[in-house]
């Protein structure tokens, strides 16, 4: 997916993000002096300034009936992010196994206990 912003009053110039996304793993933002890399909500930019770390080190995991969500505590933006888990209807409880990295949850509508690797 690409996003393009166009201002017909501005002259066309060279877009450093136009080639290989500027070397950024996720988002490349054009700047007057070049570009900068950025990450989606809840993901932190690594020290290399180009790569996003998809797994926060500290986070809050919770359920909201039909979804399991995560809030990264590594960033100042504490927006919750949806964790893709198929077939959720009414999750009322979850637990995290830090050794295996699994999230166990109960769905009372489906009458099941399952686990996922978030």
DSSP file (Angstrom, degrees, kcal/mol; ACC not computed):
  #  RESIDUE AA STRUCTURE BP1 BP2  ACC     N-H-->O    O-->H-N    N-H-->O    O-->H-N    TCO  KAPPA ALPHA  PHI   PSI    X-CA   Y-CA   Z-CA
    1    1 A X              0   0    0      0, 0.0     2,-0.3     0, 0.0     0, 0.0   0.000 360.0 360.0 360.0 136.0    0.0    0.0    0.0
    2    2 A X        -     0   0    0      2,-0.0     2,-0.4     0, 0.0     0, 0.0  -0.896 360.0-156.2-118.4 149.7    1.3    3.5   -0.9
    3    3 A X        -     0   0    0     -2,-0.3     2,-0.4     2,-0.0     0, 0.0  -0.996  14.1-173.3-122.3 129.2    0.3    6.9    0.4
    4    4 A X        -     0   0    0     -2,-0.4     2,-0.5     2,-0.0    -2,-0.0  -0.986  10.5-162.8-126.3 132.8    1.0    9.9   -1.8
    5    5 A X        -     0   0    0     -2,-0.4     2,-0.4     2,-0.0    -2,-0.0  -0.958  14.4-169.1-111.1 129.6    0.5   13.5   -0.9
    6    6 A X        -     0   0    0     -2,-0.5     2,-0.5     3,-0.0     3,-0.1  -0.971  17.2-179.4-126.2 131.8    0.4   15.9   -3.8
    7    7 A X    >   -     0   0    0     -2,-0.4     3,-2.0     3,-0.1    -2,-0.0  -0.939  13.4-160.7-126.0 106.6    0.5   19.7   -3.8
    8    8 A X  T 3  S+     0   0    0     -2,-0.5    -1,-0.1     1,-0.3     4,-0.1   0.695  88.7  63.9 -64.1 -18.7    0.3   21.0   -7.4
    9    9 A X  T 3  S+     0   0    0      2,-0.1     2,-0.3    -3,-0.1    -1,-0.3   0.662  91.3  79.7 -77.6 -15.6    1.8   24.4   -6.3
   10   10 A X  S <  S-     0   0    0     -3,-2.0    -3,-0.1     1,-0.1     2,-0.1  -0.715  87.9-113.5 -94.3 141.7    5.0   22.7   -5.3
   11   11 A X        -     0   0    0     -2,-0.3     2,-0.2     1,-0.1    -2,-0.1  -0.396  36.7-102.2 -69.8 150.2    7.7   21.8   -7.9
   12   12 A X        +     0   0    0     -4,-0.1     2,-0.2    -2,-0.1    -1,-0.1  -0.503  50.2 172.5 -70.8 139.2    8.4   18.1   -8.4
   13   13 A X        -     0   0    0     -2,-0.2     2,-0.4    -3,-0.1    -1,-0.0  -0.767  40.0 -71.8-136.1-178.2   11.5   16.9   -6.7
   14   14 A X        -     0   0    0     -2,-0.2     2,-0.7     1,-0.0     3,-0.1  -0.679  40.7-147.7 -82.0 129.1   13.4   13.7   -6.0
   15   15 A X    >   -     0   0    0     -2,-0.4     3,-1.5     1,-0.1     4,-0.3  -0.869   7.4-164.7-100.8 109.5   11.6   11.6   -3.4
   16   16 A X  G >  S+     0   0    0     -2,-0.7     3,-0.5    18,-0.3     6,-0.3   0.706  91.1  58.8 -67.7 -18.2   14.2    9.6   -1.3
   17   17 A X  G 3> S+     0   0    0      1,-0.2     4,-0.6    17,-0.2    -1,-0.3   0.629  88.0  77.6 -81.1 -13.4   11.4    7.4   -0.1
   18   18 A X  G <4 S+     0   0    0     -3,-1.5     2,-0.6     3,-0.2    -1,-0.2   0.692  83.6  68.3 -71.7 -19.1   10.6    6.4   -3.7
   19   19 A X  T X4 S-     0   0    0     -3,-0.5     3,-1.9    -4,-0.3     4,-0.2  -0.905 129.5 -28.3-108.1 114.4   13.5    4.0   -3.9
   20   20 A X  G >4 S-     0   0    0     -2,-0.6     3,-2.4     1,-0.3    -1,-0.2   0.803 110.9 -71.2  52.6  34.0   13.2    0.9   -1.7
   21   21 A X  G >< S-     0   0    0     -4,-0.6     3,-1.9     1,-0.3    -1,-0.3   0.791  84.0 -69.6  56.8  29.4   11.1    2.8    0.7
   22   22 A X  G <  S-     0   0    0     -3,-1.9    -1,-0.3    -6,-0.3    -2,-0.2   0.585  85.5 -68.9  68.1   9.2   14.2    4.8    1.8
   23   23 A X  G <  S+     0   0    0     -3,-2.4    -1,-0.3     1,-0.3     2,-0.2   0.497  99.5 140.6  84.6   3.6   15.6    1.6    3.4
   24   24 A X    <   -     0   0    0     -3,-1.9    -1,-0.3    -4,-0.2    27,-0.2  -0.575  52.5-142.6 -81.6 142.1   12.8    1.8    6.1
   25   25 A X  S    S-     0   0    0     25,-3.0    26,-0.1    -2,-0.2    -1,-0.1   0.806  88.5  -3.5 -73.5 -28.6   11.2   -1.4    7.2
   26   26 A X  S    S+     0   0    0     24,-0.4     2,-0.4     1,-0.3    13,-0.2   0.608 124.8  18.8-127.3 -76.3    7.7    0.2    7.6
   27   27 A X  E     -A   38   0A   0     11,-2.0    11,-2.3    23,-0.1     2,-0.5  -0.895  50.6-165.6-114.0 134.1    7.1    3.9    7.0
   28   28 A X  E     -A   37   0A   0     -2,-0.4     2,-0.6     9,-0.2     9,-0.2  -0.979   9.2-163.3-116.0 123.0    9.3    6.4    5.1
   29   29 A X  E     -A   36   0A   0      7,-3.4     7,-1.9    -2,-0.5     2,-0.1  -0.921  16.2-133.0-111.4 114.5    8.5   10.1    5.7
   30   30 A X  E     -A   35   0A   0     -2,-0.6     2,-0.3     5,-0.2     5,-0.3  -0.392  27.2-174.2 -64.4 140.7    9.9   12.6    3.2
   31   31 A X  E >   -A   34   0A   0      3,-2.3     3,-1.7    -2,-0.1    -1,-0.0  -0.899  39.5-108.4-129.6 158.7   11.5   15.6    4.9
   32   32 A X  T 3  S+     0   0    0     -2,-0.3    -1,-0.1     1,-0.3    -2,-0.0   0.847 122.9  42.2 -56.5 -32.6   12.9   18.8    3.4
   33   33 A X  T 3  S-     0   0    0     -3,-0.0     2,-0.3     0, 0.0    -1,-0.3   0.307 136.4 -69.7 -98.1  10.0   16.4   17.6    4.2
   34   34 A X  E <  S-A   31   0A   0     -3,-1.7    -3,-2.3     2,-0.0   -18,-0.3  -0.858  74.1 -58.7 146.8-109.1   15.9   14.0    3.1
   35   35 A X  E     -A   30   0A   0     -2,-0.3     2,-0.3    -5,-0.3    -5,-0.2  -0.973  30.7-145.7-162.7 167.9   13.6   11.5    4.9
   36   36 A X  E     -A   29   0A   0     -7,-1.9    -7,-3.4    -2,-0.3     2,-0.3  -0.988  19.8-125.2-141.7 151.7   13.0    9.7    8.2
   37   37 A X  E     +A   28   0A   0     12,-0.5     2,-0.3    -2,-0.3    -9,-0.2  -0.696  29.8 178.6 -94.5 148.7   11.8    6.3    9.1
   38   38 A X  E     -A   27   0A   0    -11,-2.3   -11,-2.0    -2,-0.3   -12,-0.3  -0.916  17.4-132.6-143.1 168.6    8.8    5.7   11.4
   39   39 A X        -     0   0    0     -2,-0.3     3,-0.1     4,-0.2     6,-0.1  -0.867  28.0 -98.3-124.0 156.1    6.8    2.8   12.7
   40   40 A X    >   -     0   0    0     -2,-0.3     3,-1.8     1,-0.2    -1,-0.1  -0.177  65.2 -62.8 -63.4 166.2    3.1    2.0   13.1
   41   41 A X  T 3  S+     0   0    0      1,-0.3    -1,-0.2    39,-0.1     3,-0.1  -0.220 123.4  16.7 -52.7 133.5    1.3    2.6   16.4
   42   42 A X  T 3  S+     0   0    0      1,-0.2     2,-0.4    35,-0.2    -1,-0.3   0.477 102.9 103.4  83.1   3.1    2.6    0.5   19.2
   43   43 A X    <   -     0   0    0     -3,-1.8     2,-0.3    12,-0.1    -1,-0.2  -0.956  61.5-139.5-121.4 139.0    5.9   -0.5   17.5
   44   44 A X  E     -B   53   0B   0      9,-0.9     9,-3.0    -2,-0.4     2,-0.3  -0.745  15.8-119.2-102.6 143.2    9.2    1.1   18.4
   45   45 A X  E     -B   52   0B   0     -2,-0.3     7,-0.2     7,-0.2    -6,-0.0  -0.624  33.2-125.5 -77.1 132.3   12.0    2.1   15.9
   46   46 A X    >   -     0   0    0      5,-3.5     3,-2.1    -2,-0.3     5,-0.1  -0.204  30.3 -96.0 -72.2 170.1   15.2    0.2   16.5
   47   47 A X  T 3  S+     0   0    0      1,-0.3    -1,-0.1     2,-0.1    -2,-0.1   0.715 118.9  71.8 -61.7 -22.2   18.5    2.0   17.1
   48   48 A X  T 3  S-     0   0    0      3,-0.1    -1,-0.3     1,-0.1    -2,-0.0   0.630 101.0-132.8 -70.8  -9.8   19.5    1.7   13.5
   49   49 A X  S <  S+     0   0    0     -3,-2.1   -12,-0.5     2,-0.2    -2,-0.1   0.536  91.4  65.0  74.0   6.4   16.8    4.3   12.7
   50   50 A X  S    S+     0   0    0      1,-0.2   -25,-3.0   -26,-0.1   -24,-0.4   0.593  83.4  70.8-129.5 -25.4   15.3    2.2    9.9
   51   51 A X        -     0   0    0    -27,-0.2    -5,-3.5   -26,-0.1     2,-0.4  -0.831  64.7-142.2-108.7 135.7   13.9   -1.0   11.3
   52   52 A X  E     -B   45   0B   0     -2,-0.4     2,-0.8    -7,-0.2    -7,-0.2  -0.762  13.7-135.1 -93.2 139.3   10.8   -1.4   13.4
   53   53 A X  E     -B   44   0B   0     -9,-3.0    -9,-0.9    -2,-0.4   -14,-0.0  -0.841  14.3-163.4 -93.3 107.9   10.8   -3.9   16.3
   54   54 A X  S    S+     0   0    0     -2,-0.8     2,-0.6     1,-0.1    -1,-0.1   0.659  73.2  61.8 -70.1 -15.0    7.4   -5.7   16.0
   55   55 A X  S    S-     0   0    0    -11,-0.1    -1,-0.1    -3,-0.0   -12,-0.1  -0.905  76.4-147.4-117.6 107.4    7.5   -7.2   19.5
   56   56 A X        -     0   0    0     -2,-0.6     3,-0.1   -14,-0.2    -2,-0.0  -0.349  11.2-137.6 -66.8 152.5    7.6   -4.7   22.4
   57   57 A X  S    S+     0   0    0      1,-0.2     2,-0.5    -2,-0.0    -1,-0.1   0.880  90.9  31.0 -78.1 -39.2    9.5   -5.8   25.5
   58   58 A X  S    S+     0   0    0      2,-0.0    15,-2.9    -3,-0.0    16,-0.6  -0.980  78.1 145.3-123.3 130.0    6.9   -4.6   28.0
   59   59 A X  E     -C   72   0C   0     -2,-0.5     2,-0.5    13,-0.3    13,-0.2  -0.986  44.2-119.1-156.5 162.5    3.2   -4.5   27.2
   60   60 A X  E     -C   71   0C   0     11,-2.6    11,-2.5    -2,-0.3     2,-0.4  -0.934  27.4-161.4-106.8 127.2   -0.3   -4.9   28.6
   61   61 A X  E     +C   70   0C   0     -2,-0.5     2,-0.3     9,-0.2     9,-0.2  -0.926  20.7 156.3-112.1 132.1   -2.3   -7.7   27.1
   62   62 A X  E     -C   69   0C   0      7,-2.4     7,-3.3    -2,-0.4     2,-0.3  -0.976  33.7-122.7-151.0 163.2   -6.1   -7.7   27.5
   63   63 A X  E     -C   68   0C   0     -2,-0.3     5,-0.2     5,-0.2     2,-0.1  -0.828  10.4-170.2-109.8 150.4   -9.3   -9.0   25.9
   64   64 A X        -     0   0    0      3,-2.9     2,-1.4    -2,-0.3     3,-0.3  -0.619  55.5 -93.1-136.5  73.5  -12.3   -7.0   24.7
   65   65 A X  B    S+E   91   0D   0     26,-0.7    26,-3.3     1,-0.3    24,-0.1  -0.334 120.2  27.7  52.0 -83.7  -14.9   -9.7   24.0
   66   66 A X  S    S+     0   0    0     -2,-1.4     2,-0.3    24,-0.2    -1,-0.3   0.275 124.5  40.9 -91.6  11.9  -14.3  -10.3   20.3
   67   67 A X        -     0   0    0     -3,-0.3    -3,-2.9    24,-0.1     2,-0.5  -0.996  64.1-134.5-153.7 157.9  -10.6   -9.4   20.2
   68   68 A X  E     -CD  63  83C   0     15,-0.6    15,-3.0    -2,-0.3     2,-0.3  -0.966  34.6-170.5-111.4 132.9   -7.3   -9.7   22.0
   69   69 A X  E     -CD  62  82C   0     -7,-3.3    -7,-2.4    -2,-0.5     2,-0.4  -0.843  13.6-153.3-128.9 159.0   -5.4   -6.4   22.2
   70   70 A X  E     -CD  61  81C   0     11,-2.3    11,-2.8    -2,-0.3     2,-0.5  -0.995   2.7-161.6-135.2 138.0   -2.0   -5.1   23.3
   71   71 A X  E     -C   60   0C   0    -11,-2.5   -11,-2.6    -2,-0.4     2,-0.3  -0.982  22.4-136.4-116.8 119.4   -0.7   -1.8   24.6
   72   72 A X  E     -C   59   0C   0     -2,-0.5   -13,-0.3     7,-0.5     3,-0.2  -0.568  14.6-169.3 -74.1 132.7    3.0   -1.3   24.3
   73   73 A X  S    S+     0   0    0    -15,-2.9   -14,-0.2    -2,-0.3    -1,-0.1   0.368  78.9  76.5 -99.0   1.7    4.6    0.3   27.4
   74   74 A X  S    S+     0   0    0    -16,-0.6     2,-0.3   -32,-0.1    -1,-0.1   0.670  94.0  54.0 -82.1 -19.2    7.9    0.8   25.5
   75   75 A X  S    S-     0   0    0      2,-0.2   -31,-0.1    -3,-0.2   -34,-0.0  -0.732  82.4-124.8-114.9 163.0    6.5    3.8   23.6
   76   76 A X  S    S+     0   0    0     -2,-0.3     2,-0.8     1,-0.1    -1,-0.1   0.696  95.4  81.8 -78.5 -18.4    4.8    7.1   24.8
   77   77 A X        -     0   0    0      1,-0.1    -5,-0.2     2,-0.1    -2,-0.2  -0.792  61.1-173.1 -88.8 109.2    1.8    6.3   22.6
   78   78 A X        +     0   0    0     -2,-0.8     2,-0.3    -7,-0.1    -1,-0.1  -0.163  28.1 145.9 -98.8  40.2   -0.3    3.9   24.5
   79   79 A X        -     0   0    0     -2,-0.1    -7,-0.5     1,-0.1     2,-0.2  -0.576  52.0-115.7 -74.7 136.9   -2.8    3.1   21.8
   80   80 A X        -     0   0    0     -2,-0.3     2,-0.4    -9,-0.1    -9,-0.2  -0.510  26.6-152.2 -77.5 144.4   -4.1   -0.4   21.9
   81   81 A X  E     -D   70   0C   0    -11,-2.8   -11,-2.3    -2,-0.2     2,-0.2  -0.951  17.7-116.9-120.0 134.0   -3.3   -2.7   18.9
   82   82 A X  E     -D   69   0C   0     -2,-0.4     2,-0.6   -13,-0.2   -13,-0.2  -0.497  20.1-146.0 -69.8 132.1   -5.4   -5.6   17.7
   83   83 A X  E     -D   68   0C   0    -15,-3.0     2,-0.7    -2,-0.2   -15,-0.6  -0.905  24.8-121.2 -97.9 118.6   -3.7   -9.0   17.9
   84   84 A X        +     0   0    0     -2,-0.6     2,-0.4    34,-0.1   -17,-0.1  -0.461  47.1 157.2 -68.9 110.8   -4.9  -11.1   15.0
   85   85 A X        -     0   0    0     -2,-0.7     3,-0.4   -17,-0.1   -17,-0.1  -0.992  35.9-128.0-131.9 123.2   -6.5  -14.3   16.4
   86   86 A X  S    S+     0   0    0     -2,-0.4    -2,-0.0     1,-0.2     0, 0.0  -0.326  79.0  15.3 -72.3 153.9   -9.0  -16.2   14.3
   87   87 A X  S    S+     0   0    0      1,-0.2     2,-0.5     2,-0.0    -1,-0.2   0.893  73.1 160.0  56.0  54.0  -12.5  -17.2   15.5
   88   88 A X        +     0   0    0     -3,-0.4    -1,-0.2   -22,-0.2   -22,-0.1  -0.913   5.4 152.6-103.4 132.5  -13.0  -15.0   18.6
   89   89 A X  S    S-     0   0    0     -2,-0.5    -1,-0.1   -24,-0.1     2,-0.1   0.687  74.0  -1.5-121.5 -52.0  -16.5  -14.5   19.8
   90   90 A X        -     0   0    0    -24,-0.1    18,-1.9     0, 0.0     2,-0.5  -0.569  65.7-176.6-148.9  78.4  -16.6  -13.8   23.5
   91   91 A X  E     +EF  65 107D   0    -26,-3.3   -26,-0.7    16,-0.2    16,-0.2  -0.648  10.7 165.7 -78.7 124.3  -13.2  -13.9   25.2
   92   92 A X  E     +     0   0D   0     14,-1.5     2,-0.3    -2,-0.5    -1,-0.2   0.553  60.9  25.6-115.5 -12.2  -13.6  -13.5   28.9
   93   93 A X  E     + F   0 106D   0     13,-0.8    13,-2.2   -31,-0.1     2,-0.3  -0.997  57.3 173.9-152.3 145.6  -10.3  -14.6   30.3
   94   94 A X  E     - F   0 105D   0     -2,-0.3     2,-0.3    11,-0.2    11,-0.2  -0.989   6.1-171.3-149.2 159.2   -6.7  -14.8   29.1
   95   95 A X  E     - F   0 104D   0      9,-2.6     9,-2.9    -2,-0.3     2,-0.5  -0.978  17.2-134.1-146.9 154.7   -3.3  -15.6   30.5
   96   96 A X  E     - F   0 103D   0     -2,-0.3     2,-0.8     7,-0.2     7,-0.2  -0.950   2.3-152.8-119.1 129.3    0.3  -15.4   29.1
   97   97 A X  E  >> - F   0 102D   0      5,-3.2     4,-2.0    -2,-0.5     5,-1.1  -0.872  10.3-170.5 -97.5 103.8    3.0  -18.1   29.4
   98   98 A X  T  45S+     0   0    0     -2,-0.8    -1,-0.1     1,-0.2     5,-0.0   0.712  81.3  57.6 -71.9 -20.2    6.2  -16.1   29.3
   99   99 A X  T  45S+     0   0    0      1,-0.1    -1,-0.2    -3,-0.1    -2,-0.0   0.944 122.0  23.3 -73.5 -48.8    8.4  -19.2   28.9
  100  100 A X  T  45S-     0   0    0      2,-0.1    -2,-0.2     0, 0.0    -1,-0.1   0.569 101.7-125.6 -94.1 -11.0    6.7  -20.5   25.7
  101  101 A X  T  <5 +     0   0    0     -4,-2.0    17,-0.5     1,-0.2     2,-0.3   0.797  60.7 143.1  71.2  28.8    5.3  -17.1   24.6
  102  102 A X  E   < -F   97   0D   0     -5,-1.1    -5,-3.2    15,-0.2     2,-0.6  -0.784  44.9-146.1-104.9 146.1    1.8  -18.3   24.3
  103  103 A X  E     -FG  96 116D   0     13,-2.9    13,-1.8    -2,-0.3     2,-0.4  -0.957  15.4-159.8-107.5 119.4   -1.4  -16.5   25.1
  104  104 A X  E     +FG  95 115D   0     -9,-2.9    -9,-2.6    -2,-0.6     2,-0.3  -0.811  17.6 172.5 -96.9 138.8   -4.1  -18.8   26.5
  105  105 A X  E     -FG  94 114D   0      9,-2.6     9,-2.6    -2,-0.4     2,-0.4  -0.983  26.5-136.0-146.0 156.2   -7.7  -17.6   26.4
  106  106 A X  E     -FG  93 113D   0    -13,-2.2   -14,-1.5    -2,-0.3   -13,-0.8  -0.932   9.4-164.0-112.8 137.6  -11.3  -18.9   27.0
  107  107 A X  E  >> -FG  91 112D   0      5,-2.3     5,-1.7    -2,-0.4     4,-1.2  -0.955   0.4-169.2-119.9 109.1  -14.1  -18.2   24.6
  108  108 A X  T  45S+     0   0    0    -18,-1.9    -1,-0.1    -2,-0.5   -17,-0.1   0.752  85.2  57.2 -74.3 -23.1  -17.4  -18.8   26.4
  109  109 A X  T  45S+     0   0    0    -19,-0.4    -1,-0.2     1,-0.2   -18,-0.1   0.929 117.5  33.2 -70.0 -44.6  -19.5  -18.6   23.2
  110  110 A X  T  45S-     0   0    0      2,-0.1    -2,-0.2   -23,-0.1    -1,-0.2   0.589 104.8-132.6 -84.8 -11.2  -17.4  -21.4   21.5
  111  111 A X  T  <5 +     0   0    0     -4,-1.2     2,-0.3     1,-0.2    -3,-0.2   0.941  62.1 125.3  58.2  51.6  -17.0  -23.2   24.9
  112  112 A X  E   < -G  107   0D   0     -5,-1.7    -5,-2.3     2,-0.0     2,-0.4  -0.932  56.7-145.3-137.3 158.0  -13.2  -23.6   24.3
  113  113 A X  E     +G  106   0D   0     -2,-0.3     2,-0.2    -7,-0.2    -7,-0.2  -1.000  37.4 162.9-119.1 125.0   -9.8  -22.9   25.8
  114  114 A X  E     -G  105   0D   0     -9,-2.6    -9,-2.6    -2,-0.4     2,-0.3  -0.791  25.2-142.1-134.1 174.2   -7.2  -22.1   23.2
  115  115 A X  E     -G  104   0D   0    -11,-0.2     2,-0.3    -2,-0.2   -11,-0.2  -0.977  11.8-174.4-139.9 157.5   -3.7  -20.6   22.8
  116  116 A X  E     -G  103   0D   0    -13,-1.8   -13,-2.9    -2,-0.3     2,-0.7  -0.943  29.7-123.9-141.0 160.1   -1.9  -18.4   20.2
  117  117 A X              0   0    0     -2,-0.3   -15,-0.2   -15,-0.2   -16,-0.1  -0.925 360.0 360.0-102.5 103.5    1.6  -17.1   19.6
  118  118 A X              0   0    0     -2,-0.7   -34,-0.1   -17,-0.5    -1,-0.1   0.527 360.0 360.0 -69.0 360.0    0.9  -13.3   19.4
